Amino acid sequence: MKNQIMVSLLTIFGLTSCNNSDDNYEDIATYPFVEAEFGSSLDLNNLANYGNQTVPPYITKDNSQGNSITDKGATLGRVLFYDKNLSSNNTISCSSCHKQEFAFSDTNVASSGVNGTTGRHSMRLINSRFATETKFFWNERALNLETQTTMPIKDHGEMGFSGLNGDLTFDNLITRLNGIGYYKELFKFVYGSEEITEVKIQSALAQFIRSIQSFDSKYDAGRALANNDGQPFSNFTAQENQGKNLFLSPPVFNTSGVRTSGGLGCAGCHRAPEFDIDPNTLNNGIIGTIARTGIDTGNTRAPSLRNLVRTDGTQNGPMMHTGVISDLQTAIGHYGTINLAPGNNNLDPRLTPGGVGQQLNLTATEVNAVIAFLKTLSGTDVYINEKWSNPFN
């Protein structure tokens, strides 16, 4: 009887010890491959806040479309975004063309890929989540952000997994990622399985890109204190408020398409407070190409106007799909006089009052005021926040 009691006690003790050991293991989950590759820059037991960031109450748009941001998913997306293993020759990542220090754009007119350069300038990725237009790329060829994320990977010139002309295929990329220890751990961490698929890659990349938000600008500080955009902002200078009114107010034209009063009508296509592009916008009058051959009239999308420049006033790279415009004064000047270029059958009618190219009849004071306002749309956090930085550094 005594021996039976001792056996029972040992059994209970042993089970209790095992349970305690299991609990401790769960409490201190380890990811040796992740830890070896990223060190302290990526802590899966202490994730950055991607999914519950503060969004101002006046921002009401969200194009997540069933792929809501999670801390886990965006963390995987961050790794994928910065990983050069996603290019065929291990030299290019998404971040090569979309650099954090330039509001996730590029200061080069054309970005370098594995086989040449991009055909259009790399678009800034700020506040992609808050755009009404759900299609992506300048010519809207991707139906949504998820689809967009792997199209550069499968492009011969950009990242090289096209499967054409001797290129590796996307299946080859998945095989490569399956051989990388930290991806086995990360995909299981996010999805509960080590299986890697294109859909999972798209979901994680889209979550990370949508998490990149900027609402710490002078504009946002002023908008938070006002009932609407039309009110003068108490933190703005007189010049900035004048620029805001010019930006928001529609122009009045005479029969010759010359502005006689009113504002510049910028908000007709770039709507406050998100400053995203109206989905119905057509071509803006720029139909050239980076290669300077032929015309390209199908570009109807644009990024948010937020963070066109950094807070020190320097440019985040050139503007437009051709990168042909390098400063805000030239950008405003382009819309000041719209020419009806031969072959452009896709020009937005808002730029052709009465069927002729608009002439905004701008004064230097008006131009400077609009520039001053546009500069209020730039924040600081997006350039320095570690959760959007390169985890491989």
C-alpha positions in Angstrom: 0.0 0.0 0.0 2.8 2.4 0.9 4.6 1.6 -2.4 1.4 2.3 -4.3 1.0 5.7 -2.6 4.6 6.6 -3.4 4.1 5.7 -7.1 1.0 7.8 -7.2 2.8 10.7 -5.6 5.7 10.4 -8.0 3.3 10.2 -11.0 1.5 13.3 -9.9 4.7 15.1 -9.2 6.1 14.1 -12.6 3.0 15.2 -14.4 3.0 18.5 -12.5 6.7 19.1 -13.4 6.0 18.4 -17.1 3.1 20.7 -17.1 5.1 23.4 -15.5 7.9 22.8 -18.0 5.4 23.1 -20.9 3.9 26.3 -19.4 7.4 27.8 -19.2 8.1 26.8 -22.7 4.9 28.5 -23.9 5.8 31.6 -21.9 9.2 31.9 -23.4 8.6 30.9 -27.0 11.9 31.0 -29.0 12.5 31.5 -32.7 16.2 30.6 -33.2 16.3 31.5 -36.9 14.5 34.8 -36.5 16.7 35.7 -33.5 19.9 34.7 -35.4 19.0 36.8 -38.4 17.4 39.9 -36.8 18.7 40.0 -33.2 16.9 42.7 -31.2 15.4 44.4 -34.3 12.6 41.9 -34.4 11.1 40.5 -31.2 8.2 38.2 -31.9 7.3 38.2 -28.2 6.9 42.0 -28.2 5.5 43.1 -31.5 5.2 46.7 -32.7 1.8 48.2 -32.9 0.6 48.0 -36.5 -3.0 46.9 -36.1 -4.2 49.4 -33.5 -2.6 52.7 -34.6 -4.5 55.9 -33.8 -6.3 57.3 -36.8 -7.9 60.8 -36.6 -11.7 60.9 -36.4 -11.9 63.0 -39.6 -10.2 60.2 -41.6 -13.0 57.9 -42.5 -11.7 55.8 -45.5 -10.3 52.3 -45.2 -9.6 50.1 -48.2 -8.4 47.0 -46.2 -11.1 45.0 -47.9 -11.2 42.0 -45.5 -7.4 42.0 -45.0 -7.3 44.0 -41.7 -3.9 44.9 -40.4 -2.6 42.6 -37.6 0.7 43.0 -35.7 1.8 39.5 -36.7 0.9 39.9 -40.4 2.5 43.3 -40.8 5.7 42.1 -39.0 6.0 39.3 -41.6 5.2 41.9 -44.3 8.0 44.2 -43.0 10.5 41.3 -43.4 9.3 40.5 -46.9 9.3 44.2 -47.9 13.0 44.6 -47.0 14.3 41.1 -48.0 16.5 41.0 -51.1 15.9 37.2 -51.4 12.6 38.2 -53.1 14.6 39.2 -56.2 16.1 36.6 -58.6 19.7 37.7 -58.0 19.3 38.7 -54.3 20.1 42.4 -55.0 16.7 44.1 -55.0 13.9 44.4 -52.4 10.7 46.3 -52.4 12.5 48.9 -50.2 15.1 49.5 -53.0 12.4 51.5 -54.9 10.4 52.6 -51.9 12.8 54.1 -49.3 11.6 55.1 -45.8 13.8 58.2 -45.8 12.0 59.5 -48.8 8.4 58.7 -47.7 8.7 55.3 -49.3 9.6 56.7 -52.7 12.8 57.1 -54.7 14.8 60.2 -55.5 15.8 58.6 -58.8 13.5 59.2 -61.7 13.6 55.5 -62.6 14.4 52.9 -59.9 17.0 50.2 -60.5 15.8 46.6 -60.9 17.6 43.3 -61.6 17.4 43.8 -65.3 17.4 47.5 -66.0 15.2 50.3 -64.6 11.5 50.8 -63.9 9.3 52.2 -66.7 7.7 54.7 -64.3 8.8 56.6 -61.3 8.3 54.8 -57.9 5.1 56.0 -56.2 5.1 57.1 -52.6 3.4 54.6 -50.3 2.1 57.0 -47.6 -1.5 56.4 -46.3 -2.3 53.8 -49.0 -4.9 52.4 -46.7 -6.9 55.6 -46.7 -7.4 56.0 -50.5 -10.8 55.6 -52.1 -9.1 54.3 -55.2 -8.4 50.7 -54.6 -6.5 50.0 -57.8 -2.8 50.4 -57.8 0.1 51.5 -60.1 0.0 54.7 -62.0 -2.2 53.1 -64.7 -4.3 51.2 -62.2 -3.4 47.8 -63.7 -3.6 46.1 -60.3 -7.2 45.6 -59.0 -6.1 46.0 -55.4 -3.0 46.3 -53.2 -2.8 42.6 -52.5 -2.4 41.9 -56.2 0.0 44.8 -56.7 2.5 43.5 -54.1 3.7 40.5 -56.1 3.5 42.0 -59.5 7.0 43.7 -59.2 8.4 40.4 -58.0 7.1 38.7 -61.1 8.4 41.5 -63.4 11.4 40.7 -65.5 13.0 44.1 -65.1 12.2 44.8 -61.4 12.7 41.6 -59.4 13.1 39.0 -62.0 10.7 36.1 -61.1 8.7 36.4 -64.3 9.1 32.9 -65.6 9.8 34.3 -69.0 12.9 34.6 -71.2 14.9 32.3 -68.9 13.8 34.0 -65.6 13.0 32.0 -62.6 9.3 31.5 -61.8 7.4 32.5 -58.7 7.3 28.9 -57.7 11.1 29.1 -57.6 10.9 32.0 -55.2 8.6 30.0 -52.9 11.1 27.1 -53.0 13.8 29.6 -52.0 11.8 31.0 -49.1 11.0 27.5 -47.9 14.7 26.9 -47.5 15.2 30.0 -45.3 14.8 29.1 -41.6 13.3 32.5 -40.5 10.5 32.2 -43.0 9.5 28.8 -41.7 9.2 30.3 -38.2 7.5 33.5 -39.4 4.9 31.9 -41.6 4.0 29.4 -38.8 3.9 32.3 -36.3 1.5 34.3 -38.5 -0.6 31.6 -40.2 -0.1 28.6 -37.9 1.6 26.6 -40.7 5.0 26.8 -42.3 3.4 26.6 -45.8 4.3 29.6 -48.0 1.9 30.7 -50.7 1.6 33.7 -52.9 -1.7 34.7 -51.2 0.0 34.7 -47.8 2.9 36.8 -49.1 0.4 39.2 -50.7 -1.6 39.5 -47.5 1.4 40.2 -45.3 3.0 42.7 -47.6 -0.4 44.6 -48.1 -0.8 44.7 -44.3 2.6 46.2 -43.8 2.1 48.8 -46.6 -1.3 49.8 -45.3 0.2 50.3 -41.8 2.5 53.1 -43.1 0.5 56.1 -42.1 1.3 59.8 -41.5 -1.0 61.9 -39.4 1.4 64.0 -37.4 1.7 67.0 -39.7 1.0 70.7 -39.1 -2.2 70.2 -41.2 -3.4 67.4 -38.9 -2.7 69.5 -35.8 -4.8 72.3 -37.3 -7.6 70.0 -38.6 -8.0 68.5 -35.1 -8.9 72.0 -33.8 -11.3 72.9 -36.6 -14.9 71.7 -37.4 -14.0 71.3 -41.1 -11.3 72.0 -43.6 -12.9 75.2 -44.8 -12.4 77.0 -41.5 -9.1 78.9 -40.9 -6.7 76.7 -39.0 -5.6 78.4 -35.8 -2.1 77.1 -36.0 -1.6 78.2 -39.7 0.0 81.4 -40.8 -2.0 83.7 -43.0 -0.2 82.5 -46.0 -0.9 78.8 -45.2 -4.6 79.5 -44.7 -4.7 81.4 -48.0 -3.0 78.4 -49.7 -5.5 76.0 -48.1 -8.4 78.1 -49.4 -6.9 78.2 -52.9 -6.4 74.5 -52.8 -9.9 73.7 -51.7 -12.0 76.3 -53.6 -13.1 75.7 -57.2 -12.0 78.2 -59.8 -14.4 80.3 -61.9 -13.5 80.5 -65.6 -14.6 82.7 -68.5 -15.5 81.3 -71.9 -11.9 81.1 -72.9 -10.9 78.9 -70.0 -9.2 81.7 -68.1 -9.7 81.8 -64.4 -11.3 85.0 -63.3 -11.9 84.3 -59.6 -12.1 81.5 -57.0 -9.4 79.0 -56.1 -7.4 76.6 -58.0 -9.6 73.5 -57.6 -6.9 71.1 -56.5 -9.3 69.4 -54.2 -11.4 68.4 -57.1 -9.0 65.5 -57.7 -7.0 65.5 -54.4 -9.6 65.4 -51.8 -9.0 66.6 -48.2 -8.5 65.4 -45.5 -6.8 62.2 -46.9 -5.5 64.1 -50.0 -6.1 60.9 -52.0 -6.9 60.8 -55.7 -10.5 60.8 -56.9 -11.1 57.3 -58.5 -12.8 59.1 -61.5 -9.7 61.2 -62.3 -8.3 60.8 -65.8 -5.0 61.9 -67.2 -3.5 65.1 -65.8 -1.9 66.3 -69.0 1.5 64.6 -68.6 1.7 61.9 -71.3 5.5 61.5 -71.8 7.5 58.4 -70.8 10.7 58.0 -68.8 12.3 56.6 -72.0 11.3 59.8 -73.8 9.8 57.7 -76.7 6.1 57.6 -77.5 3.3 58.7 -75.3 1.6 57.2 -72.2 -1.9 58.5 -71.6 -3.2 55.8 -69.3 -1.8 57.1 -66.0 -4.7 58.2 -63.9 -3.7 57.3 -60.4 -1.6 59.3 -57.9 -0.4 58.9 -54.4 -1.6 61.0 -51.5 -0.2 64.5 -51.5 1.0 64.0 -47.9 4.8 64.1 -47.5 5.5 65.5 -50.9 8.4 67.1 -49.1 10.2 66.5 -45.8 9.7 69.0 -42.9 13.0 70.6 -43.8 11.5 71.5 -47.2 13.6 69.1 -49.3 11.9 67.0 -51.9 11.0 63.3 -51.5 12.1 62.8 -55.1 10.6 63.9 -58.4 6.8 63.9 -59.1 4.5 62.4 -61.7 4.9 59.0 -63.4 7.8 60.3 -65.5 9.5 62.1 -62.6 9.6 65.1 -64.9 8.6 67.6 -62.2 11.2 68.2 -59.5 9.6 70.9 -57.3 6.3 72.2 -56.1 6.5 75.4 -58.0 6.8 73.5 -61.3 4.0 71.1 -60.3 1.6 74.0 -59.7 2.8 75.7 -62.8 1.9 72.6 -64.9 -1.7 72.9 -63.9 -1.6 76.7 -64.4 -1.5 76.3 -68.2 -2.9 73.0 -69.6 -2.0 72.3 -73.2 -4.1 70.0 -75.3 -1.4 67.6 -76.4 -1.9 65.7 -79.7 -2.8 62.1 -79.0 -4.1 62.7 -75.4 -7.7 61.3 -75.6 -7.8 60.7 -71.9 -7.3 64.2 -70.4 -9.5 64.9 -67.4 -12.3 67.2 -68.3 -11.9 69.2 -65.1 -8.7 70.5 -66.7 -10.5 71.7 -69.8 -13.3 74.1 -68.9 -15.4 74.8 -72.0 -13.3 72.3 -73.9 -10.1 74.3 -73.8 -7.0 73.8 -71.6 -7.4 75.8 -68.3 -5.4 78.9 -67.6 -5.4 79.5 -63.9 -3.8 83.0 -64.3 -1.7 82.5 -61.2 0.1 85.2 -59.3 3.4 84.7 -57.5 1.6 85.3 -54.2 -0.9 82.5 -54.9 1.8 80.0 -56.0 3.8 80.7 -52.8 0.6 80.3 -50.6 -0.3 76.9 -52.1 3.3 75.7 -51.7 3.2 76.8 -48.1 0.0 74.9 -47.6 1.3 71.7 -49.3 4.3 71.8 -46.9 2.0 71.6 -43.9 1.0 68.0 -45.1 4.3 66.6 -44.1 4.9 64.7 -40.8 8.0 63.4 -39.2 7.3 60.0 -37.7 7.0 58.1 -41.0 10.7 58.8 -41.7 12.1 57.5 -38.3 9.7 55.0 -36.8 11.5 51.8 -36.3 8.5 49.6 -37.0 8.7 50.7 -40.7 12.5 50.4 -40.9 14.8 47.7 -42.3 14.9 44.8 -39.8 18.0 43.4 -41.6 20.1 46.4 -40.4 
